[in-house]
Amino acid sequence: MTDPPRLISVKATSRHYHSITLTWEEEEHDTPVTGYIISYRSNTDASMEEVKISGKRSSHTIENLKCGTKYALSLIAMNKVGSSDPSQVLSVSTTGNGKIL
């Protein structure tokens, strides 16, 4: 029987004034991953935003973020059987102090 994918790890590998890059690994699986959903929100936003990306990737940069702001981010992997459990929630800040000069 085939199961949904399982994520091994998710890390924030780069952060800048307006972007954060996530990198991930997953278990080897009989059924290939068909896509991912990255969910994120800033500490000042009530609702989550989602980015859907191709299953052929192992990293993604989320852009157009607010400078000097903390974000909560998580990842789900999908295949034709179903979806993984969400990854652990990462708490990552963009660089800068958020002040406009």
N, CA, C and O atoms as a GROMACS GRO file, in nm:
protein
  404
    1MET      N    1   0.084  -0.120   0.000
    1MET     CA    2   0.000   0.000   0.000
    1MET      C    3   0.088   0.124   0.000
    1MET      O    4   0.194   0.126   0.062
    2THR      N    5   0.044   0.224  -0.068
    2THR     CA    6   0.120   0.348  -0.078
    2THR      C    7   0.062   0.451   0.018
    2THR      O    8  -0.059   0.459   0.039
    3ASP      N    9   0.152   0.529   0.077
    3ASP     CA   10   0.112   0.630   0.176
    3ASP      C   11   0.143   0.770   0.126
    3ASP      O   12   0.218   0.787   0.030
    4PRO      N   13   0.084   0.870   0.191
    4PRO     CA   14   0.123   1.008   0.162
    4PRO      C   15   0.270   1.030   0.198
    4PRO      O   16   0.326   0.953   0.276
    5PRO      N   17   0.332   1.132   0.142
    5PRO     CA   18   0.474   1.158   0.172
    5PRO      C   19   0.496   1.201   0.317
    5PRO      O   20   0.403   1.245   0.384
    6ARG      N   21   0.621   1.186   0.362
    6ARG     CA   22   0.659   1.232   0.496
    6ARG      C   23   0.780   1.324   0.484
    6ARG      O   24   0.879   1.291   0.420
    7LEU      N   25   0.769   1.439   0.546
    7LEU     CA   26   0.880   1.534   0.547
    7LEU      C   27   0.978   1.494   0.657
    7LEU      O   28   0.938   1.454   0.765
    8ILE      N   29   1.108   1.506   0.628
    8ILE     CA   30   1.210   1.478   0.727
    8ILE      C   31   1.250   1.606   0.800
    8ILE      O   32   1.255   1.610   0.923
    9SER      N   33   1.277   1.710   0.723
    9SER     CA   34   1.318   1.836   0.786
    9SER      C   35   1.284   1.954   0.697
    9SER      O   36   1.280   1.943   0.575
   10VAL      N   37   1.260   2.067   0.761
   10VAL     CA   38   1.239   2.194   0.693
   10VAL      C   39   1.323   2.296   0.766
   10VAL      O   40   1.319   2.305   0.888
   11LYS      N   41   1.401   2.375   0.691
   11LYS     CA   42   1.490   2.475   0.751
   11LYS      C   43   1.480   2.606   0.674
   11LYS      O   44   1.457   2.607   0.553
   12ALA      N   45   1.497   2.716   0.745
   12ALA     CA   46   1.514   2.845   0.681
   12ALA      C   47   1.664   2.860   0.657
   12ALA      O   48   1.742   2.872   0.752
   13THR      N   49   1.704   2.859   0.530
   13THR     CA   50   1.847   2.860   0.498
   13THR      C   51   1.900   2.998   0.459
   13THR      O   52   2.021   3.018   0.450
   14SER      N   53   1.810   3.092   0.436
   14SER     CA   54   1.853   3.227   0.400
   14SER      C   55   1.741   3.324   0.435
   14SER      O   56   1.623   3.292   0.422
   15ARG      N   57   1.779   3.441   0.479
   15ARG     CA   58   1.680   3.545   0.505
   15ARG      C   59   1.740   3.681   0.470
   15ARG      O   60   1.858   3.706   0.495
   16HIS      N   61   1.658   3.767   0.413
   16HIS     CA   62   1.701   3.899   0.371
   16HIS      C   63   1.594   4.000   0.413
   16HIS      O   64   1.499   3.964   0.484
   17TYR      N   65   1.608   4.124   0.369
   17TYR     CA   66   1.513   4.229   0.409
   17TYR      C   67   1.368   4.195   0.370
   17TYR      O   68   1.276   4.222   0.447
   18HIS      N   69   1.349   4.135   0.252
   18HIS     CA   70   1.213   4.112   0.203
   18HIS      C   71   1.190   3.968   0.158
   18HIS      O   72   1.096   3.941   0.082
   19SER      N   73   1.275   3.873   0.204
   19SER     CA   74   1.256   3.734   0.162
   19SER      C   75   1.313   3.635   0.264
   19SER      O   76   1.401   3.668   0.343
   20ILE      N   77   1.258   3.513   0.259
   20ILE     CA   78   1.305   3.401   0.340
   20ILE      C   79   1.309   3.279   0.248
   20ILE      O   80   1.213   3.254   0.175
   21THR      N   81   1.419   3.204   0.251
   21THR     CA   82   1.430   3.082   0.171
   21THR      C   83   1.418   2.961   0.262
   21THR      O   84   1.489   2.949   0.362
   22LEU      N   85   1.328   2.870   0.225
   22LEU     CA   86   1.312   2.743   0.296
   22LEU      C   87   1.373   2.632   0.212
   22LEU      O   88   1.365   2.633   0.089
   23THR      N   89   1.435   2.535   0.280
   23THR     CA   90   1.490   2.415   0.217
   23THR      C   91   1.436   2.296   0.295
   23THR      O   92   1.422   2.302   0.417
   24TRP      N   93   1.407   2.185   0.224
   24TRP     CA   94   1.349   2.069   0.292
   24TRP      C   95   1.400   1.939   0.234
   24TRP      O   96   1.456   1.934   0.124
   25GLU      N   97   1.379   1.833   0.314
   25GLU     CA   98   1.408   1.695   0.273
   25GLU      C   99   1.285   1.612   0.306
   25GLU      O  100   1.208   1.645   0.397
   26GLU      N  101   1.268   1.504   0.232
   26GLU     CA  102   1.157   1.413   0.259
   26GLU      C  103   1.209   1.269   0.251
   26GLU      O  104   1.316   1.244   0.196
   27GLU      N  105   1.132   1.177   0.308
   27GLU     CA  106   1.168   1.035   0.299
   27GLU      C  107   1.156   0.987   0.155
   27GLU      O  108   1.074   1.037   0.078
   28GLU      N  109   1.241   0.888   0.119
   28GLU     CA  110   1.225   0.822  -0.011
   28GLU      C  111   1.088   0.756  -0.012
   28GLU      O  112   1.043   0.703   0.090
   29HIS      N  113   1.021   0.759  -0.126
   29HIS     CA  114   0.883   0.714  -0.130
   29HIS      C  115   0.851   0.652  -0.265
   29HIS      O  116   0.905   0.694  -0.367
   30ASP      N  117   0.763   0.550  -0.265
   30ASP     CA  118   0.723   0.484  -0.390
   30ASP      C  119   0.645   0.577  -0.482
   30ASP      O  120   0.657   0.569  -0.605
   31THR      N  121   0.566   0.663  -0.424
   31THR     CA  122   0.483   0.755  -0.503
   31THR      C  123   0.546   0.893  -0.500
   31THR      O  124   0.559   0.952  -0.392
   32PRO      N  125   0.585   0.948  -0.615
   32PRO     CA  126   0.655   1.076  -0.616
   32PRO      C  127   0.569   1.192  -0.562
   32PRO      O  128   0.447   1.192  -0.576
   33VAL      N  129   0.636   1.287  -0.502
   33VAL     CA  130   0.570   1.408  -0.456
   33VAL      C  131   0.528   1.488  -0.580
   33VAL      O  132   0.606   1.503  -0.674
   34THR      N  133   0.406   1.537  -0.578
   34THR     CA  134   0.354   1.615  -0.690
   34THR      C  135   0.354   1.764  -0.663
   34THR      O  136   0.339   1.844  -0.756
   35GLY      N  137   0.370   1.804  -0.537
   35GLY     CA  138   0.371   1.946  -0.505
   35GLY      C  139   0.384   1.970  -0.356
   35GLY      O  140   0.381   1.878  -0.275
   36TYR      N  141   0.399   2.097  -0.323
   36TYR     CA  142   0.413   2.142  -0.185
   36TYR      C  143   0.326   2.264  -0.163
   36TYR      O  144   0.295   2.337  -0.257
   37ILE      N  145   0.286   2.283  -0.039
   37ILE     CA  146   0.218   2.407   0.000
   37ILE      C  147   0.296   2.465   0.117
   37ILE      O  148   0.311   2.401   0.221
   38ILE      N  149   0.345   2.588   0.099
   38ILE     CA  150   0.409   2.661   0.208
   38ILE      C  151   0.303   2.756   0.264
   38ILE      O  152   0.246   2.836   0.190
   39SER      N  153   0.278   2.747   0.393
   39SER     CA  154   0.185   2.839   0.461
   39SER      C  155   0.267   2.932   0.548
   39SER      O  156   0.361   2.888   0.614
   40TYR      N  157   0.233   3.060   0.547
   40TYR     CA  158   0.308   3.156   0.629
   40TYR      C  159   0.221   3.275   0.666
   40TYR      O  160   0.123   3.308   0.598
   41ARG      N  161   0.259   3.338   0.776
   41ARG     CA  162   0.196   3.464   0.816
   41ARG      C  163   0.293   3.541   0.903
   41ARG      O  164   0.378   3.483   0.970
   42SER      N  165   0.280   3.671   0.901
   42SER     CA  166   0.364   3.754   0.988
   42SER      C  167   0.300   3.761   1.126
   42SER      O  168   0.184   3.724   1.144
   43ASN      N  169   0.377   3.807   1.222
   43ASN     CA  170   0.324   3.818   1.358
   43ASN      C  171   0.218   3.927   1.371
   43ASN      O  172   0.155   3.939   1.476
   44THR      N  173   0.197   4.006   1.265
   44THR     CA  174   0.094   4.111   1.269
   44THR      C  175  -0.028   4.074   1.184
   44THR      O  176  -0.127   4.148   1.184
   45ASP      N  177  -0.023   3.962   1.112
   45ASP     CA  178  -0.135   3.921   1.028
   45ASP      C  179  -0.215   3.809   1.094
   45ASP      O  180  -0.158   3.720   1.157
   46ALA      N  181  -0.346   3.814   1.080
   46ALA     CA  182  -0.432   3.711   1.139
   46ALA      C  183  -0.445   3.589   1.049
   46ALA      O  184  -0.461   3.478   1.099
   47SER      N  185  -0.439   3.609   0.917
   47SER     CA  186  -0.463   3.497   0.826
   47SER      C  187  -0.333   3.448   0.761
   47SER      O  188  -0.238   3.524   0.742
   48MET      N  189  -0.333   3.318   0.729
   48MET     CA  190  -0.219   3.256   0.663
   48MET      C  191  -0.224   3.283   0.513
   48MET      O  192  -0.332   3.294   0.454
   49GLU      N  193  -0.108   3.293   0.452
   49GLU     CA  194  -0.095   3.298   0.307
   49GLU      C  195  -0.040   3.163   0.263
   49GLU      O  196   0.027   3.096   0.341
   50GLU      N  197  -0.068   3.123   0.139
   50GLU     CA  198  -0.018   2.996   0.088
   50GLU      C  199   0.050   3.015  -0.046
   50GLU      O  200   0.008   3.096  -0.128
   51VAL      N  201   0.157   2.938  -0.066
   51VAL     CA  202   0.227   2.933  -0.194
   51VAL      C  203   0.231   2.787  -0.236
   51VAL      O  204   0.279   2.702  -0.160
   52LYS      N  205   0.180   2.756  -0.356
   52LYS     CA  206   0.184   2.620  -0.409
   52LYS      C  207   0.300   2.611  -0.508
   52LYS      O  208   0.316   2.697  -0.594
   53ILE      N  209   0.382   2.504  -0.493
   53ILE     CA  210   0.497   2.489  -0.581
   53ILE      C  211   0.510   2.346  -0.631
   53ILE      O  212   0.450   2.254  -0.575
   54SER      N  213   0.587   2.328  -0.735
   54SER     CA  214   0.607   2.199  -0.800
   54SER      C  215   0.676   2.100  -0.709
   54SER      O  216   0.755   2.137  -0.622
   55GLY      N  217   0.645   1.971  -0.729
   55GLY     CA  218   0.707   1.865  -0.652
   55GLY      C  219   0.851   1.836  -0.688
   55GLY      O  220   0.915   1.755  -0.622
   56LYS      N  221   0.903   1.899  -0.790
   56LYS     CA  222   1.041   1.878  -0.833
   56LYS      C  223   1.140   1.967  -0.760
   56LYS      O  224   1.255   1.977  -0.802
   57ARG      N  225   1.099   2.030  -0.655
   57ARG     CA  226   1.184   2.128  -0.586
   57ARG      C  227   1.220   2.080  -0.446
   57ARG      O  228   1.151   1.995  -0.390
   58SER      N  229   1.326   2.134  -0.390
   58SER     CA  230   1.362   2.108  -0.250
   58SER      C  231   1.392   2.238  -0.176
   58SER      O  232   1.445   2.236  -0.065
   59SER      N  233   1.358   2.352  -0.240
   59SER     CA  234   1.372   2.482  -0.174
   59SER      C  235   1.281   2.582  -0.246
   59SER      O  236   1.240   2.562  -0.360
   60HIS      N  237   1.252   2.690  -0.174
   60HIS     CA  238   1.171   2.796  -0.232
   60HIS      C  239   1.196   2.925  -0.154
   60HIS      O  240   1.210   2.923  -0.032
   61THR      N  241   1.201   3.037  -0.226
   61THR     CA  242   1.216   3.168  -0.163
   61THR      C  243   1.083   3.240  -0.164
   61THR      O  244   1.023   3.261  -0.270
   62ILE      N  245   1.037   3.278  -0.046
   62ILE     CA  246   0.914   3.357  -0.032
   62ILE      C  247   0.957   3.503  -0.036
   62ILE      O  248   1.039   3.546   0.045
   63GLU      N  249   0.902   3.578  -0.130
   63GLU     CA  250   0.944   3.717  -0.151
   63GLU      C  251   0.833   3.814  -0.114
   63GLU      O  252   0.722   3.774  -0.080
   64ASN      N  253   0.865   3.942  -0.122
   64ASN     CA  254   0.771   4.051  -0.094
   64ASN      C  255   0.724   4.049   0.052
   64ASN      O  256   0.608   4.079   0.081
   65LEU      N  257   0.815   4.012   0.143
   65LEU     CA  258   0.784   4.013   0.285
   65LEU      C  259   0.819   4.148   0.345
   65LEU      O  260   0.886   4.229   0.280
   66LYS      N  261   0.775   4.172   0.466
   66LYS     CA  262   0.802   4.298   0.534
   66LYS      C  263   0.939   4.292   0.603
   66LYS      O  264   0.974   4.192   0.665
   67CYS      N  265   1.013   4.398   0.590
   67CYS     CA  266   1.146   4.410   0.651
   67CYS      C  267   1.136   4.403   0.803
   67CYS      O  268   1.046   4.463   0.863
   68GLY      N  269   1.229   4.329   0.867
   68GLY     CA  270   1.236   4.324   1.013
   68GLY      C  271   1.113   4.266   1.079
   68GLY      O  272   1.075   4.310   1.188
   69THR      N  273   1.050   4.167   1.016
   69THR     CA  274   0.925   4.112   1.066
   69THR      C  275   0.939   3.962   1.090
   69THR      O  276   1.003   3.892   1.012
   70LYS      N  277   0.879   3.913   1.199
   70LYS     CA  278   0.882   3.771   1.230
   70LYS      C  279   0.767   3.701   1.156
   70LYS      O  280   0.654   3.750   1.152
   71TYR      N  281   0.800   3.585   1.097
   71TYR     CA  282   0.702   3.504   1.025
   71TYR      C  283   0.696   3.363   1.082
   71TYR      O  284   0.797   3.308   1.126
   72ALA      N  285   0.576   3.305   1.082
   72ALA     CA  286   0.556   3.163   1.113
   72ALA      C  287   0.535   3.093   0.980
   72ALA      O  288   0.450   3.134   0.901
   73LEU      N  289   0.614   2.986   0.954
   73LEU     CA  290   0.609   2.916   0.826
   73LEU      C  291   0.600   2.766   0.848
   73LEU      O  292   0.661   2.713   0.941
   74SER      N  293   0.524   2.696   0.762
   74SER     CA  294   0.520   2.550   0.765
   74SER      C  295   0.502   2.499   0.623
   74SER      O  296   0.468   2.575   0.532
   75LEU      N  297   0.526   2.369   0.605
   75LEU     CA  298   0.527   2.308   0.472
   75LEU      C  299   0.448   2.177   0.474
   75LEU      O  300   0.455   2.101   0.571
   76ILE      N  301   0.374   2.150   0.367
   76ILE     CA  302   0.304   2.023   0.347
   76ILE      C  303   0.348   1.969   0.211
   76ILE      O  304   0.354   2.044   0.113
   77ALA      N  305   0.380   1.839   0.204
   77ALA     CA  306   0.411   1.772   0.078
   77ALA      C  307   0.288   1.694   0.033
   77ALA      O  308   0.213   1.642   0.116
   78MET      N  309   0.266   1.685  -0.100
   78MET     CA  310   0.149   1.614  -0.153
   78MET      C  311   0.193   1.515  -0.260
   78MET      O  312   0.288   1.538  -0.334
   79ASN      N  313   0.121   1.402  -0.268
   79ASN     CA  314   0.134   1.311  -0.381
   79ASN      C  315  -0.006   1.263  -0.417
   79ASN      O  316  -0.105   1.310  -0.361
   80LYS      N  317  -0.016   1.169  -0.512
   80LYS     CA  318  -0.150   1.128  -0.556
   80LYS      C  319  -0.229   1.054  -0.450
   80LYS      O  320  -0.350   1.036  -0.464
   81VAL      N  321  -0.163   1.010  -0.342
   81VAL     CA  322  -0.230   0.939  -0.233
   81VAL      C  323  -0.288   1.037  -0.131
   81VAL      O  324  -0.394   1.011  -0.074
   82GLY      N  325  -0.219   1.149  -0.107
   82GLY     CA  326  -0.266   1.245  -0.008
   82GLY      C  327  -0.159   1.345   0.029
   82GLY      O  328  -0.065   1.369  -0.047
   83SER      N  329  -0.173   1.402   0.146
   83SER     CA  330  -0.082   1.506   0.195
   83SER      C  331  -0.010   1.461   0.321
   83SER      O  332  -0.064   1.382   0.399
   84SER      N  333   0.111   1.511   0.339
   84SER     CA  334   0.186   1.485   0.462
   84SER      C  335   0.125   1.564   0.576
   84SER      O  336   0.043   1.653   0.554
   85ASP      N  337   0.164   1.530   0.697
   85ASP     CA  338   0.134   1.617   0.809
   85ASP      C  339   0.212   1.746   0.789
   85ASP      O  340   0.318   1.744   0.726
   86PRO      N  341   0.162   1.858   0.840
   86PRO     CA  342   0.240   1.982   0.829
   86PRO      C  343   0.374   1.967   0.902
   86PRO      O  344   0.384   1.897   1.003
   87SER      N  345   0.475   2.034   0.850
   87SER     CA  346   0.604   2.036   0.918
   87SER      C  347   0.591   2.111   1.049
   87SER      O  348   0.488   2.172   1.078
   88GLN      N  349   0.697   2.105   1.129
   88GLN     CA  350   0.700   2.189   1.248
   88GLN      C  351   0.692   2.334   1.201
   88GLN      O  352   0.739   2.367   1.092
   89VAL      N  353   0.635   2.420   1.282
   89VAL     CA  354   0.624   2.562   1.247
   89VAL      C  355   0.758   2.628   1.277
   89VAL      O  356   0.811   2.619   1.388
   90LEU      N  357   0.812   2.694   1.175
   90LEU     CA  358   0.936   2.769   1.193
   90LEU      C  359   0.902   2.913   1.224
   90LEU      O  360   0.808   2.969   1.167
   91SER      N  361   0.977   2.973   1.313
   91SER     CA  362   0.962   3.114   1.344
   91SER      C  363   1.090   3.184   1.297
   91SER      O  364   1.197   3.164   1.354
   92VAL      N  365   1.077   3.266   1.191
   92VAL     CA  366   1.193   3.326   1.126
   92VAL      C  367   1.163   3.473   1.100
   92VAL      O  368   1.052   3.508   1.062
   93SER      N  369   1.262   3.558   1.121
   93SER     CA  370   1.247   3.702   1.094
   93SER      C  371   1.325   3.742   0.970
   93SER      O  372   1.434   3.691   0.944
   94THR      N  373   1.267   3.833   0.894
   94THR     CA  374   1.343   3.896   0.787
   94THR      C  375   1.446   3.989   0.852
   94THR      O  376   1.431   4.027   0.968
   95THR      N  377   1.549   4.025   0.778
   95THR     CA  378   1.651   4.112   0.833
   95THR      C  379   1.604   4.257   0.834
   95THR      O  380   1.502   4.290   0.772
   96GLY      N  381   1.677   4.343   0.903
   96GLY     CA  382   1.642   4.484   0.912
   96GLY      C  383   1.559   4.510   1.036
   96GLY      O  384   1.520   4.419   1.109
   97ASN      N  385   1.533   4.638   1.058
   97ASN     CA  386   1.457   4.674   1.179
   97ASN      C  387   1.314   4.719   1.149
   97ASN      O  388   1.240   4.753   1.240
   98GLY      N  389   1.276   4.718   1.023
   98GLY     CA  390   1.138   4.752   0.987
   98GLY      C  391   1.107   4.900   0.987
   98GLY      O  392   0.994   4.938   0.958
   99LYS      N  393   1.204   4.983   1.018
   99LYS     CA  394   1.180   5.128   1.020
   99LYS      C  395   1.207   5.189   0.883
   99LYS      O  396   1.303   5.153   0.815
  100ILE      N  397   1.121   5.280   0.844
  100ILE     CA  398   1.140   5.351   0.718
  100ILE      C  399   1.212   5.482   0.750
  100ILE      O  400   1.170   5.560   0.834
  101LEU      N  401   1.322   5.503   0.680
  101LEU     CA  402   1.404   5.625   0.704
  101LEU      C  403   1.363   5.735   0.613
  101LEU      O  404   1.419   5.844   0.619
   0.00000   0.00000   0.00000
